[in-house]
Amino acid sequence: MEPKFENGHDALTDRTRRNMKDLSKSLLRLHKTLLEDAKIEYETKNGAITNPNHYLQLVLNDVHFAWLRKISSLVALIDETASVRRPASEPEAKALLHEVRGLLNFEDADENFNDKFQAALQKSSDAVIVHNDALGFFTENR
């Protein structure tokens, strides 16, 4: 029997914690691929990014990279949910999984994100491969 929190929800199971960590890794690969492609596109329009600090500032603050922050935010939430320091509940994890599934299936409410995500996938076969890998997580862990 799984431990219960004070609110009556089941604590995160070891299996769910492992699944969340696997999903995080998968989303990080997707984010990295999309980020690399966005960097190439940015440099084509604006010239070379001269150093890592400049690149970091662009990723954090420039509108060109803004749509990718949704993925990085989800990775951070997933990592926090899977952390043993902050106990998460099964319903919290399930809600987060639902949100990620919707994002990967272009069902997110943010149409700008969906449009940019679809365009990125149309431009990059590598992005399609890692996107399919991320989607595969949901068929393997139903």
Steps between C-alpha positions, in 0.01 A plus 500: 500500500633840402537770766235768508545872542294693751263604221425134424685482168741220427866587526703469183591137434852393412378397155343840435816672626711295254254577220518871577880490489490316167256754361722783620798353313291459188373858514852628562618328182210657311570842650870476414426408140244778459732748670789413269275549197370832639858613556592428138192690383584792731860515380391487136288812554715687753859380470703269719440481872843591629519330841310264731387779734347692211327181385362437849366856519331456163343169603371655821386834364472520121159459338649266238555233767196580715282215374759245617466616860174308524691174457776598741239603758331162470833322542559698820152410629552134416837497677345666802216247503745209481721642774506316831545833678159630396247223533254505213177309475389263228223742391756781465722278287206383288393861439851589389515197271170607348639849438814364332298262283284790386806710424662224293173442313456871416198528729647778710284810535792716383454504121825693455688216667320239290576688178870544583530140617342364182719725284812383684405138442442567131852644470692233694497125461704474821227686686239263357698200626536632856137619497390147406719360776331732749156398372606138533526551873121520515436182305755309712369631835124501468 
